[in-house]
Amino acid sequence: MIRLIKEYLKLEKVEGPLIMVSDVTDVAYGEFVKITVEQDDVRFGKVIKIDGNDVVVQVFEGTTGISTQNIAVQFMGKPLELALSLDMLGRTFNGVGKPIDGGINIASRHKANINGRPINPVARKYPRNFIQTGVSAIDALMTLIRGQKLPIFSGNGMAHNELAVQIVNQANIDDGEFVIIFGAMGVRHDDADYFRKSFETSGVLDHVVMFLNLADDPIVERISTPRTALTAAEYFAFDQHMHVLVIITDMTSYAEALREMSSIRGEIPSRKGYPGYLYSDLSTIYERAGMLENTEGSITLIPILTMPNDDITHPIPDLTGFITEGQIVLSRELNQKQIYPPIAVLPSLSRLMKDGIGEGYTREDHVDLANQLFAAYSHVQDIRSLAQIIGEDDLSDIDRSYLAFGRAFENKFVAQGHHENRSIAETLDIGWEILRILPISELDRLAPEMIDKYYKAGE
């Protein structure tokens, strides 16, 4: 049955990016709305609140120029949808899926509701396969697995944009077609240009789909951007059976837009002013990543967020850590030492790493080597604290070897060039090279056969 589209010619109120329409019937939450201000000024929005016959609509393009009398509002009887096609590859769109690269609109009969749904846990396939990013610290110590949700926790002014671009340029899997979906929220114009030019220069743009919400774009659009990006990812993964890597930055901009909209709607705030449903809202985004039984495709998600004041206990990283399967934490201290990428190894982890490394996935020595590197670097922190108290000259020979190991670990293993793409074999070989700084008596996490084959063989 086709629903009659009614037109409403008067508003009850205009407030920020919201309009209120009264005496509305037969409308659903999340419904797509067409708003005509003048003949050549058509805007769009969605229903975000229904209170009896009163409806609140978010306007994507903002409410500038709108009054309560000069408007026509039509409720379209369907949610906001994204046209999906293989022609999206190499294209750039705004946060609601409109082309902003000068190209034509995507012509496709295949359209999908951008709100989607989290993957049913019963239908999930357990992630297994290793994705090589070419970044040693990630590949060796917090390995990314196909179908995983692995966020990057950064801070203002750190090199998370550069790391995101490097992962996009270098990401590699062993089989199947590979697509990158890149979503950016609240980014500056120069950052958006940096992303575009980086992908063009590296030659990966033909298998990248970009969704950009700029800092001066409406915050309403910012809330839709990650959902639009994941809708495109679901199409490529589960309809076209491709492996998809989704990178979304910055989730802090998304959460702040959500907080602002919640405040405008008069909702009761929770921690630090964020809405009480921030956890469930983030989960509707993150849980759309994964793999499905009996389906070849996969969605691997790397959300990037900047921690306010570098506080990892802030609600955004705190809740993100609960939902996702690990985190990659960037260090302000390493960043100030000009170490790139400034990955803090000790607070970082990948909870699915154990199931996608080792013989058959990476190399037989990966598990033991990762354990030993982590344990040794952890001990380095204790030695550094001791050296600050008694001085480095009064340390034992073994303690000084740990300090040398720590410097080599940060400068040779963690640090690498912006365009340096290391294979997993190269990464593991570098790990063994710096382990040889330590005496063999200190290698308590390595099996004897691994020491004989890899440690002694390179002496």
ZINOR-V832002 format. One record per pair of residues at least 12 apart in sequence whose ideal C-beta (glycine too) atoms are under 7 Angstrom apart, sorted by the first residue. I is the first residue (numbers start at 0). J is the second residue. D is the distance in Angstrom with one decimal. If there is no record, write none. Layout:
BEGIN
i = <I,I>
j = <J,J>
d = <D,D>
END
This chain:
BEGIN
i = <2,2,4,4,4,4,5,6,6,6,7,7,7,8,9,9,10,10,11,13,13,13,13,14,15,16,16,16,16,16,16,16,17,17,17,17,18,18,18,18,19,19,20,20,20,21,21,22,23,23,24,26,26,26,26,27,28,28,29,29,29,29,30,30,30,30,30,30,30,31,31,31,31,31,31,32,32,32,32,32,32,32,32,33,33,34,34,34,35,35,36,36,36,36,42,42,42,43,44,44,44,44,45,45,48,55,57,58,59,59,59,59,60,61,78,78,79,79,79,80,80,80,80,81,81,81,81,81,81,81,82,82,82,83,83,83,83,83,83,84,84,84,85,86,87,87,87,88,88,88,88,89,89,89,90,90,91,91,91,92,92,93,93,93,93,94,94,94,94,94,94,94,94,95,95,95,96,99,111,111,113,113,113,113,114,115,115,115,115,115,117,117,117,117,118,118,118,118,122,122,123,123,123,124,124,124,126,126,126,126,126,126,126,127,127,127,128,128,128,128,128,129,129,129,129,129,129,130,130,130,130,130,130,131,131,132,132,132,133,133,133,134,134,134,135,135,135,135,135,136,136,136,136,137,138,138,139,139,139,139,140,140,140,140,141,141,141,141,141,141,142,142,142,142,143,143,144,144,144,144,145,145,145,145,146,146,146,146,146,147,147,147,148,148,148,148,148,149,149,149,149,149,149,150,150,150,150,150,150,150,151,151,151,151,152,152,152,152,152,152,152,152,153,153,153,153,153,154,154,154,154,154,155,157,157,157,157,158,158,158,158,159,159,159,160,160,161,162,163,163,163,164,164,165,166,166,167,167,167,167,167,167,168,168,169,170,172,175,175,175,176,176,177,177,177,178,178,178,178,179,179,179,179,180,180,180,180,180,180,181,181,181,181,182,182,182,182,182,183,183,183,184,184,184,184,184,184,185,185,185,185,185,186,186,186,187,188,191,191,194,208,210,210,210,212,218,218,218,221,221,221,222,222,222,222,225,225,225,226,228,228,229,229,229,232,232,233,233,235,236,236,236,237,237,237,239,240,240,240,241,242,242,243,243,243,243,244,245,245,245,245,246,246,247,247,248,249,249,249,250,250,250,250,250,251,251,251,251,254,254,254,257,257,257,258,258,258,261,270,271,273,277,277,278,281,281,281,282,285,285,285,285,288,302,304,304,309,311,324,324,324,325,325,325,326,326,327,327,328,328,328,329,329,329,330,330,333,338,338,338,339,339,342,344,344,344,345,345,361,362,362,362,364,364,364,365,367,367,367,367,368,368,368,370,371,371,371,371,372,374,375,375,376,376,378,379,379,379,379,382,382,382,382,383,383,386,397,397,400,400,400,401,403,404,404,404,407,407,408,411,411,412,412,412,431,431,431,432,434,435,435,435,439,442>
j = <25,76,73,74,75,76,74,71,72,73,20,23,72,71,67,68,67,70,53,62,65,66,67,263,263,57,58,61,62,217,218,219,55,56,57,263,56,58,62,65,53,55,54,56,72,52,53,52,52,54,52,46,49,54,74,46,46,49,45,46,78,114,45,46,74,75,76,77,78,43,45,75,77,78,79,44,45,46,56,72,73,74,75,73,75,58,70,72,70,71,64,65,69,70,58,59,60,59,56,57,58,59,57,79,264,264,219,219,95,217,219,220,217,217,112,114,95,113,223,110,111,112,113,96,110,111,113,227,230,231,105,107,110,107,109,110,111,231,234,105,107,109,239,105,105,208,231,178,205,206,208,204,205,207,102,208,195,209,211,209,210,211,212,216,220,210,212,216,220,221,223,224,227,220,223,227,227,211,230,234,223,226,227,230,226,226,229,230,233,287,282,283,286,287,286,287,289,291,291,292,289,290,291,290,291,292,144,145,146,147,290,351,355,144,354,355,144,145,172,355,360,142,144,355,356,360,361,143,144,145,170,172,299,171,423,166,169,170,169,420,421,165,166,340,412,415,421,426,429,340,342,344,413,327,423,426,369,426,427,430,344,369,372,373,325,327,347,348,349,352,349,352,355,356,299,349,351,352,354,355,172,242,297,299,289,290,297,298,299,299,324,351,285,288,300,323,324,301,323,324,325,327,349,301,302,303,304,319,323,326,301,303,327,329,304,306,311,316,326,327,328,329,303,304,305,306,329,305,306,309,329,331,305,329,331,334,341,334,339,340,341,248,303,329,190,193,417,340,246,248,303,194,197,417,246,301,179,181,198,203,207,246,201,203,420,244,242,241,242,295,241,242,206,241,242,206,235,241,243,203,206,207,244,208,228,231,232,243,245,194,207,209,246,210,224,225,228,247,211,212,248,212,221,224,249,252,253,212,214,221,249,252,211,213,214,214,213,211,213,209,231,224,227,228,224,256,259,260,252,253,256,253,256,257,260,247,253,284,284,245,247,245,284,287,245,298,287,298,296,296,297,298,291,294,296,296,294,295,296,296,296,297,296,297,298,299,299,288,298,299,300,301,303,302,303,303,303,304,305,302,303,304,315,319,304,305,307,315,273,277,315,274,277,280,272,273,274,274,314,314,314,314,318,318,318,319,322,322,300,302,322,323,300,319,316,319,331,328,349,350,351,348,349,350,347,348,342,347,343,346,347,341,342,343,342,343,409,409,413,414,414,417,413,373,376,413,376,377,423,423,424,427,427,449,453,427,444,445,446,449,427,430,431,444,434,442,444,445,430,444,404,437,405,408,401,401,402,404,405,394,398,401,402,402,405,402,438,441,436,437,438,437,436,433,436,437,433,436,433,429,433,429,430,433,453,454,457,457,454,454,457,458,454,454>
d = <6.7,4.5,5.5,6.9,6.6,6.4,6.8,5.4,7.0,5.2,5.3,6.7,4.5,5.6,6.3,6.6,4.2,6.0,6.9,5.3,5.6,7.0,6.4,6.5,4.8,5.9,5.5,5.7,5.9,6.0,6.7,5.0,5.6,6.8,6.1,6.0,5.1,6.1,6.3,6.7,6.4,5.5,4.9,6.6,5.6,6.5,5.4,5.3,5.6,4.5,6.5,6.0,6.5,5.6,5.1,6.9,5.8,6.0,5.9,6.1,4.9,6.1,6.6,4.5,5.6,6.7,6.9,6.9,6.3,6.9,5.9,4.5,5.6,5.8,4.9,4.4,6.1,6.4,5.1,6.4,6.9,5.7,6.7,4.4,5.9,6.2,6.4,5.6,7.0,4.4,6.0,5.7,6.2,5.7,5.7,6.6,4.3,5.2,4.5,5.1,4.3,5.7,5.6,5.5,6.4,6.9,4.4,6.6,5.8,5.8,5.2,5.2,6.1,4.8,4.5,6.1,6.6,5.3,6.8,4.2,6.2,5.9,6.8,4.4,6.6,5.8,5.3,5.7,4.9,6.6,4.4,4.6,5.3,5.8,4.8,6.7,5.9,6.6,4.2,5.1,4.1,6.8,6.9,5.8,6.1,4.9,6.3,7.0,6.2,5.8,6.1,5.4,4.8,6.8,6.0,6.2,6.9,4.4,6.2,6.9,5.1,6.4,6.5,6.9,6.5,6.1,3.8,6.7,3.8,6.1,5.2,3.7,6.2,5.6,5.2,6.2,5.1,6.8,5.3,6.6,6.3,4.6,5.0,4.7,6.0,6.6,6.3,5.7,6.4,5.6,6.8,6.0,3.5,5.7,6.2,6.5,4.9,6.8,5.5,5.7,5.3,6.7,6.9,4.1,6.1,5.0,4.5,5.8,3.6,5.2,6.2,5.4,6.8,6.7,5.8,5.4,6.6,4.2,6.8,6.0,6.9,6.2,6.5,4.7,6.2,4.7,5.5,4.6,6.8,5.5,6.2,5.4,6.3,4.7,5.7,5.0,5.9,5.7,3.5,3.8,5.5,6.6,6.9,6.2,5.6,6.1,5.4,4.2,6.5,6.8,4.3,6.2,4.9,6.4,5.4,5.2,5.7,5.0,6.5,6.0,5.7,5.5,6.6,6.3,6.3,5.7,4.9,5.8,4.2,6.6,5.4,4.3,6.1,5.3,6.8,6.8,4.5,6.9,6.8,3.9,6.4,6.4,5.0,5.6,5.0,3.9,4.6,6.9,5.9,5.7,5.3,5.1,5.2,5.0,4.6,4.1,5.4,5.7,6.6,6.4,5.3,6.5,6.0,6.8,4.6,6.9,6.4,5.3,5.2,5.2,6.3,4.5,4.6,6.8,6.3,5.6,6.3,5.1,5.3,6.9,4.7,6.7,6.3,7.0,5.2,7.0,4.5,5.7,5.5,4.5,6.7,5.9,5.5,5.0,6.9,5.0,6.3,6.7,5.7,6.2,6.4,6.8,5.2,6.3,6.1,6.7,5.9,4.9,5.3,5.9,6.0,6.6,4.5,6.2,6.8,6.8,5.2,6.4,6.7,6.4,6.7,6.3,4.4,5.6,4.6,5.4,5.6,6.5,4.8,6.7,4.5,6.9,6.6,6.9,5.2,5.4,4.8,5.0,4.9,6.9,6.3,4.5,5.2,5.2,5.1,5.5,4.7,6.0,4.5,6.8,5.9,4.8,5.3,4.4,5.3,5.6,3.5,4.4,5.1,6.5,5.5,4.8,4.8,4.9,6.1,4.5,5.1,6.3,5.3,5.8,6.4,3.2,6.8,6.2,6.4,5.3,6.1,5.2,6.0,6.9,5.6,5.6,5.5,4.7,4.6,4.1,5.8,6.8,6.3,6.1,4.2,6.8,5.5,6.2,6.7,5.1,6.2,5.0,6.8,6.1,6.2,6.4,6.7,4.7,4.9,4.9,6.9,6.9,7.0,3.4,5.9,4.9,6.2,5.6,5.3,7.0,6.9,4.1,4.6,5.4,6.3,5.0,6.8,6.7,5.0,7.0,5.0,6.7,6.1,6.9,4.8,4.9,6.9,4.7,6.8,3.8,5.9,5.9,5.5,4.9,6.8,4.0,6.4,6.8,4.8,4.9,7.0,5.5,6.3,6.5,4.9,6.4,6.8,6.4,5.6,5.0,6.6,4.0,4.8,5.7,5.4,6.3,6.1,4.8,5.7,6.4,6.0,5.1,6.6,7.0,4.7,5.8,3.6,6.9,6.1,6.4,5.7,7.0,6.9,4.5,5.2,4.8,4.1,4.8,6.1,6.9,6.1,5.0,4.6,4.6,4.9,5.1,6.2,6.6,7.0,3.7,6.7,5.8,6.2,4.6,6.3,6.6,5.8,6.9,5.9,6.9,6.9,6.0,5.0,6.7,6.7,5.7,6.3,5.3,5.4,6.3,6.5,5.1,5.8,4.9,5.9,5.1,6.7,4.3,6.4,5.9,4.1,5.3,5.6,5.2,6.0,6.3,6.5,5.5,5.9,5.2,6.9,6.4,3.6,7.0,5.0,4.7,5.8,7.0,6.9,6.8,6.6,6.8,5.9,5.6,6.6,7.0,5.2,6.2,4.5,5.5,4.3,5.9,5.6,6.2,5.9,5.5,6.3,5.8,5.0,6.3,5.9,6.8,6.5,6.5,6.5,6.5,6.9,6.8>
END
